[in-house]
């Protein structure tokens, strides 16, 4: 689990930093960052489930890998479609907005399921619950509030960096290491 959380933190941090340090919060760059995030997360989850320690069963990692891969590919296809000179910026921001909503709601709902499955009182369950809250809040805000491109991209960057910091802390947590080895702390 630590390896998976670390890989997801790295993918989110890379995409978030890419967007933070690009000037103007252009939607084209945000589509590229969403593609990097989605494909990077999917690749990390697939590699960890195939070659890493068996902390998540293969059945649990398949839905998030498929969601991440799908969102990454759709963002990449949208970027390629909108790369021409006749691209409409308003349409591009709507495509980005709906991709973010799709990612946030589906991943947030699945992470809520994982939080419930592991138990809300366990460290892994709480980590999944916090990630679920981040994702569902992002999806709900983007769905309900119609924002301009800078605010939409900024909210996505906020989600990426908050979740990356949380996942990085969770990956470095000694309590998570105990659960990965199967030991239980009896206090």
Secondary structure, DSSP 8 states (H G I E B T S, - for coil): -HHHHHHHHHHHHHHHHHHHTSTT--HHHHHHHHHHHHHHHHHHHHHHHHHS-SSS-HHHHHHHHHHHHHHHHHHHHHHHHTTSTT--HHHHHHHHHHHHHHHHHHHHHHHHHHHHHH-TTSHHHHHHHHHHHHHHHHHHHHHHS---HHHHHHHHHHHHHHHHHHHHHHHT-HHHHHHHHT-----
